[in-house]
Amino acid sequence: MAAFSCGHATAAILGGVQFAVRVLCGRWFMLFASTMIMSMSGGAYIFGAYSKALKASLQYDQDTLNTISFSKNIGISLGIVSGLINEVTPPWVVLLAGAAMNLAGYLLVHHAVSKPAAAARPPAVWLMCFYIFLGAISQTFASTGSLVTSVKNFPNDRGIVLGMLLGYAGFSGAIFTQLYRAFGSGGEDGATLLLILAWLPTVVSLLFCFTVRVIPRISSSTAATAMGLADQERKGVLGFLRVSVLIGIYLLILNVMEVKVPRLSTHVYHITNTLLLFVLVVGPLIIVVKQEYHQITYNKLPPPPATPSSSSAPSSSSSLQQDVSAMGDQEMNYSVLQALCSKHMLLLFITTACGIGGIMTVVDNMSQIGQSVGHSQRTISMLVSLVSLSNYAGRVLAGLGSDYVVECYKLPRPLVLTMTLLLAFFGHLLIALGLRDGLYVASLIMGFCLGSIWTVLFAVVSEVFGLKHFSTLYNLSTLASPVGSYVLSVQVAGRMYDHEAQRQGHLRQDLACVGVQCFRASFEIIAGVTLLGMVVSLVMTWRTRAFYHARFSDAGGGGVAITAVVTIDKNIKQQEGLADQNKTLATSQSLSIC
């Protein structure tokens, strides 16, 4: 009896170890690792939180600061480098390269703005541009290595996965700001924030880089089991999405509480909030374990008895299983050169340059905009956090909302770009009015539009040009951002700001413009450029209307996972007619967004 108990305990321990190994090596832990990496990949979006430290310690004028910001935008947009590397190497190579560049870039910037180093010998402007560029381009390596791999591992739910991971990157700036308040000075010291940006994303990438890889889906024995797994997989992905929504709501509550109840803003308060935030970020581990357990349960189900009335049922079931595992492969796959030379890419380029260029002007100049209307540095830091949170909301809601528009109403997805640019137009006008409290609303609008444009843009690229070269093409589509941001931020907003500051009598070492007139004219121009982008996006909408109607119509047999799953489910019911499985098969109807 003792030997039996010992053997039973040993078997239980071995079973637990095997399950733990399965969890750590599975697709769901890979998705969790991707969320962790993406939640640390938005450091470039909080440039406005430490730009004042750069300007003060290195004695830059606004034109020089915007030039440095432009180099950051170039780094964010040169994801083509990481995309090409990801085409020929495993994802861990891309993630390790990004971690090294992140550490080097932000650590060098931190050293430059620290008081002893800045007083001794500040680096040349071109060198600071290179440091910022190095830190910013590392963000593209992190996103390419984790996001593209996750989309390949969950092709049936790529729309939700894409929006969710981009959402994690969207509120990563708010996470950094919260960490800054808890473990930094939380006041005027931007150098502390730069130090956090240098080491934390690097450590996270090093911890999870080897778990991020393409993991083939395990084939099931029957079509019914395949459908059950597809349904369960969708529930798991939606579970990840719900956790990310909770994180976003929690961060928003923290920002509102800090504004409404400023006496709560103590060191202990921020540390407690950070610990609770950590619990929420690692919360999806519960979903990971649950999904792996369900995978084992489904694999242990006995195969259904064969039905002699239909001799073609086995081959039909096999065909249906292939449909479930290969959904979304019917679209045309452009080569990189074909995509670059297409009119659709040109229209997307102009739309992105006009839209993202104006929004990034707001994000990069948030410190100066807030200072011009009389906000403190603490309030400016909170405004940057609001941009990050609304950025997350835009990425998630645009992904789900655009799916609903194209699947239920067969409307082209670029129409969502048009609506987003219209909202951004009103946000720019709000900043031009110079309302002090209106900057809170403008921050929410700009962040939402920024996240929405990126999500819809990447979805359009994957649909119009295909998934075969998605890692390269989705990075190519971002090249319009630095063009628009250079023209609007450096040449328009930066020069007009410096001109107004000099007119007010400020010296070059303290070009701090005060008043509504600092940004009024520049943002009136930016609002006009945004309207131009909206018109171009309408042209893109008109050109793709037939494509989207055919792709997402019921008769067109589109490659969208949600529609295909419902169709396959109906075929299974008709062909197999197994009464004991009808309940399982019927649950797949919930996969339709409509």
N, C-alpha and C positions, 0 to 999 in steps of 0.2 A: 504494500500500500504506500509506504514511504517512497519507494522507488518510482511508483506511478505518479505520486504527487510532485516529486522532483522533476520527473520527465515532463509532466504537464506544465509546470512553472517554466522550465527551460523552453518548451515549445512556445509558450505565451510570450516570453521575452524575445525569442527569435522572431516571432510574428510581429511584435511591436517594432523591432529594429528594421525588419523588412518593410513595414508600412512607412516608417519614418524615412527610409531611403527612397521609397517610392514617391513620397510627398516632395522631398527635396529635389528629386530628379524629374518631377512631372511638369506638365504644361501650366498647371495652375500656380505653382510656386514661381515659375518663370514669369507669369503675368504679375504676380505680387512683386517680384524683383523689379520688373519694368515700372510699376507704379512708384516704387521707392526711388529709382533713378530719375524718373521724370519729375518727381516732387522736389528734386534738388537741382533741376536743370534750368531754372528761370532766373538766374542771377543777373543776366543782362537786362531784364525788364525793370530792375530797381536802380538803374543808374541815377535817377533823380534823387534817391535817398542819400547818396554819397557824393553827388556832383558838387555840392557846396563845399565839402572838405577839399576836393580837388582844386576848386577855384580859389579858396582862401589860402591854403597852404602853399600852392604853387603860383599864386598871383596871376591867374589867367583872366582874360576878358571873356565876354560871352561868345564872341566869334571863335576864339580858340577852344573854348569848352565844347561848342557845337561841332567843331572839327574832330575832336576826340570822340564825341558821341557818334559822329558819322563813321569813324573807324570801327566802333562797336557794332553798328548796324551792318557794316560790310561783313564782319565776322559772323553775325547771326545768319546772314544770307548766303554765305559761301558753303552751304551744306552739300554742294555738289562734290566737294572733296571727300567728305565722309561717305557720301552715297556711292562714289566710284570705288572707294576702298571696301565698302560693305559688299559690293558686287563680287569681289574676288577673295575676301578673307572672312573668317568666322566673326560673329558679332563681338566676341571678347577682345579681339584686336582693336576694333573701333572704340570700344569702351575704355580700354587701357590707354590708348592714345589720347582720348578726350580727358581722362583723369589727369594725365601728365601735363597737358596744356592748361587745364584749369588751375592746377596748383601753381605752375610757373607764372601764369599771367596775373592772377589776382594777388599772389604773394609779392610780385614785383611792384604792382600798383600800391599795395599796402606799405611797402618799404619806402616808396617815393613820397607818399603823403604823410607818413609819420613825422612828427615835428623835428627830431634831430636830423633826419635825413633831408627833409625839405629845407631846413635852415642851412645845412652844410653846402649842398650842391644839387639843386633840383635837376632832374633829367630833362633832356631836350623834348620838345613837343612831339617830334616824330617818334621818339622812343616811347613816350607815354601812349601814343596812338598804337604802337605795336603791342605794348603790354595789354591794353584794353582789347585789342583785336584778338590776341591770343586767348584771353579769358572768355571772350564772346564766342569764338569759333568752337571752343570745347563744348559749348551747349549743343551745337549741331551734331557732334559725335555722340553725345549721350542720347539725344532724341532719335537719331538714325539707328543706332545699335539696338535700342529697346523698342521703339515704336514699330519700325518695319518688321522686326522679328515677331512681335506680338500679332500684327496683322496677318502674317503668314501662318502663325499657329492657330489663329481663330478666324479663318477666312469667312465663315458663315455669319459671323457677328462683327465684321470689320468696321462697320459704321459706328457701332456703339463703342468698340475698343478704341477706335481712332479718336472719337470725341472725349472719351474718358481719360485717356493718357494725355491728350493735349490739355484737358482740364486740370490734371495734376500739375503740369508745367505752368498752367495759368495761375494757380494760387500758390505756387512755390515762393513767389516774392513775398506773399503775406506770411508764409512760414519763416522765411529768413528774417523778416521784420520782427516777428514775435520772438525768435531766438535772440535777436539783437537787443530787444527790450529786456529779456530775462537775464542774459549773461553778459551783455555789454553795458555801456554806460547809459544807453537809451536816450541820450541827449544829442549833443552836437558832434560827437566823435564818430565821423564816418569811417575812420581807419579801423575801428573795431568791427564794423560790418564787413569791410573788405577782408579782414582776417577770417571771419566766419565763411565768407564766400570762397576763400582759398582752400580750406581744409575739409569742410563738411561734405561737399559734393564729391571730392576726391575719395574720401574714405568710403562713402556709399557705393561708388562705382567699383572700387577695389573689392568690396565685400560680395557684390552680386554679379560681377562681370562674367564669371564662368558658369552661372546658372542660366544666363540669357543665351538661348540657342534655338534653332528651329527643331521642333519635336514633332514628328509625324503622329497623326491621330491613329490610335489602335483600332483596326477594323473590327466590326461586330459580326456575330454569326448570322443574324437575321436582319431584315429590313426594319421590322418592328423594334428591335433593340436599338438599331441605328437611330430611329426616330425618337425613341425615349432618351437616348444619349444627347441628341441634338436639343431636345427640349430642356434637359437638365443643364446642358452647357449654356443655353441662353439664360436660364435662371441664375447660374453662377456669375456670368458676365454682368447681368443686371444687379446682382448683389454687390459686386465691386463698385458699380456706378452709384448705388445708394449710399455706400460708405463714403465715397468721394463727395456726394451732396451733403452728407452730415458734416464732413470736415469744412466744407465751404460755409455752411450755415454757422458753424461754431466760430470760425474766424470772423465772420461778419458780426456776430454778436459781440465778440471781444472788442472790435473797433467801435461799435455803437456805444458800448458801455464806457469805453475810455473817453468818448466825447461827452456823453450825458452825465457820467459820474466820474469826474477827473480825480477825486480823492482816492478812488480804488487803484489808481495807477501807482502801485508800490512794487518794490523788488520782489517781495514774497508773492504778491498777486500774479506777477508775470511768470515766475518760476512755476507756480501751481498750474497756470493755464498751459504752459509749455509741456508739462508732464501729461496733462489730460490730452493735449494735442498728439503727443507721442502714442498714447493708447489708441486713439482713433486711427492714426496712420498705419499702425501694425494690426489693426482690427481685421483686415481681410484674410489674415492667416486662418481664422476660423472657417472662412469660406473655402480656403485651399484644402484644409483637412476634410471638410464635408464633401467636396467635389471628388476627391480621390477615393473616399469611402463609397460614394455612389457609383463610381466607375467600376470598382471591384464587385459591387452588388449586381450591376447590370451584366457584367461578364460571366457571373455565376448562374444567370438564368438559363434554364434548359431550353433548347430549341423547340419551337412549336412543331406538332405533328404535320407530316406532309399531307397535302390535299390531293387525292387522286383525280379529282374532277378537272384539274388544270395542270396539264403536263408542262406548261411553260412557266409555271410559278417560280421554280428555282432561278431560272435565267432572268425572269422579271424582277425578282427580289434582288438579285445581284446587281442588275442595272439600276435599281432604285438606290441601293447602297452607294453605288458609285456617284449617283446624282447628289446624294447627301454630302459625300466627302469632297466633291469637286464643284460645289456651287460657285458661281461667279466667274468661271473660267471661259464663258462664251464670248466675253467682250473682245473687241479688236485690240491687239497689242501693238502700239506704235514703237518704232525704234526711237532712240534718243534724237537722232538727226531729223527724222520725220516729224517728231513733236516740236522740235525747235523751229522748223521751217513752216509750221502750220499757222493758218490765220487765227485759229482758236487760241494758240499760245500767245500770239501777239495781243489779242484782245484781253486775255487774262493778265498779261504783263502791264498793259496800260491801266487797267482797273486796279491792280494791286499797287502800282506806283502812286496813283492818285489817292487811294484810300489809306493804305498802310503808311505812306509818306506823311500825310497830315496827322494821323493818329500818333505815330512815333515822335513827331514834333512836340506833341503835348506831353507824352511820357518822358521824353528826354529833358524837357524844360519845365517839368512840374515844380522843381524847387524855385526857379526864378519866377514862374507864374504866381505861385503862392506867395512868394516874398513881395512881389509887386503890389498885391492887393492886401498885404498886411498880416499874413498868416505866420505863425511861429514855425520853427524847424520841427517841433514835435507834431504839429498839425500836418505839416507837409509830409512827414514820414507816414502819417495815417492815410493821407490822400494817396500816396504811392501804394499803400496796402489795399486801399479800396479799388484802385486800378487793377491790381493783381486778382482780387476776389471777383470782380465783375468780368475780368478776362476769363476766369474759370467758367463763370455762368454762361458767357457767350459761347465758349467752345462746346459745352455740353448741350445747351439748349439749341444751338444752331445745328448740331449733329442730329438730334432727335427731331427738331422741327422741320429741317430740310428733308429728312426721310419721310416725314408725314406728308409734306407738300407734294413730293414727287410720286409717292406710292398711292396716295389716296386721290389726288387731283391730276396726276400725270403732268404736272407743271415742271418746267426746267429748273434744275437746282440753282443756276446762276441768278434766277429771280430773287433768291434769298440774299445774294450779294447786293443787288440793287436796293432792296429794302434796308440792308445794313448801312450802306453808304448814305442813304437818306437820313437815317438816324444820326450818323456821324456828322452830317451837315449841320443839323440843329445843335449838336454838341459844340462844334467850332463857333457857331454864332453865339452860344451862351458864354464861351470864354471871351469872345470879342467884346461882349457887353461889359465885362469886368465886374460882375456881381460877386461880392466876397463869398457869400454863402452858396452862390450858384456853382462854385468850383467843386463842391461835393457832388452835385448832380452831374456836372461835366466829367468828373473823374469816373463815375460809374458808367456813363455813356461811352466814354473812350475805351475803357477796359472791355466792356461788353462787345463793342464793335471790333476791337482788335482780335479778340478770341473768336468771334463769329466769322470774320473774314478768313482767318487761317483755316478753320475747320472746313468751311464750305469750299475754299479753294482746293485743299488737298482731296476732298471727296470728288470734286469735279475733275481733277487731274486723273484720279484713279478710274473714273468712269469713262471719260472721253478718250484717254490714251492707254488704258489698260494697266494691269498689275505687274506685268513681266519686268519692267524696268522702273517700278514705282520708287524704289529707294533713290534712284538718280533723278527722276522727273519731278518728284515732289520737292526735292531740294533745288532743282532748277527754277521751279515756280517762285521761289523766294527771292530771286536775284533782283526783282523789281523794287524790293523794299529799300535797299541803300540808295538807289537812284532817286526815288521820291523823297527820301529823308534828307539827302544831301541838298537837293534843290530847295525844299520847303523849310528845313530846319536850319541849315548853315547859311544858304544864300538869301533866304527871305527873313525868317524869324531872327536869326542871329545878328545879321547886319542891321536890321531895323531896331533891334534892342540896343545894340551898342551906340547907334546914332542918337537914340533918344536919351540914353544915359549920359553921353557926352554933352548933349544939349542942356541937360539938367546941371552940368558943371562937375560931374564926378571925374576923378582921375582914373587912369588906366588900371591902377592897382585895385580900384574899388568901383568897378563898373556895375553898380547895383541900381538898376532903374526902379523907380517907385511911381505907381499910378496906373490907371487904366490904359493910358496911351502907350505903354510899353509894348503891348502885344495886340492892340486893337486892329491896326492896319494889316499886320501880318496874318492874323487869323481870319480877317475878311477875305484876303486873297486865298488862304487855304480852303475856306468854305467854298469858294468858286471852283477851285481845282477838284474838290470832292464831288461837286455837281457834275463836272466833266467825267469823272470816273463812273458816276452813276449812269450817265448816258451810254458810255461804252459798254457797261455791264448789261444794259438793256439790249444792245446790239448782239452781245453774246447769248442772251436769253432767246432772242428771236432766231438766231442761227441754229440753236440746239433744240428747238421745240419739238421737231419731228423725231430726233434721236431719243429724247427722253420719253416721248409718248409711246414710241414703239418698244422701248426697252422695258418700261414699267407697266405696259398695258397687259391685261389678262391674256389676250390672244398672242402677245408677242413673245411669250416664253422667256421673259427677262431673266437675267442672271442674278437677280437679287435674292439673297438667301431667304429672306422672310417670305416672299411670294412663292419661291420654289418649294419651301418646306410644306406650305399648306397644300400645294398641288400634289406633291408626292404623297402626302398623308391621305388624300382622297383616293388616289390610285391604289394604295395599300388596302384600304377598306374594301374597295370593289373587288380586288383580285384575291385576297386571302380569306376575307369573310370570317375571321376567327372571333367568335363572340367574346371569349375570355380576354381578348386584347383590345376590345373596342374602347374601353375606358382610357387605356394608355395612349392609344392613337388619337383620341379626341383631344387630349391635352395639348397636342401640337398646334391646335387651332389658335391658341393664345399667343403664338409666335408672331401673328400679324399685328402690326402697329395700328392698322385701320380698324 
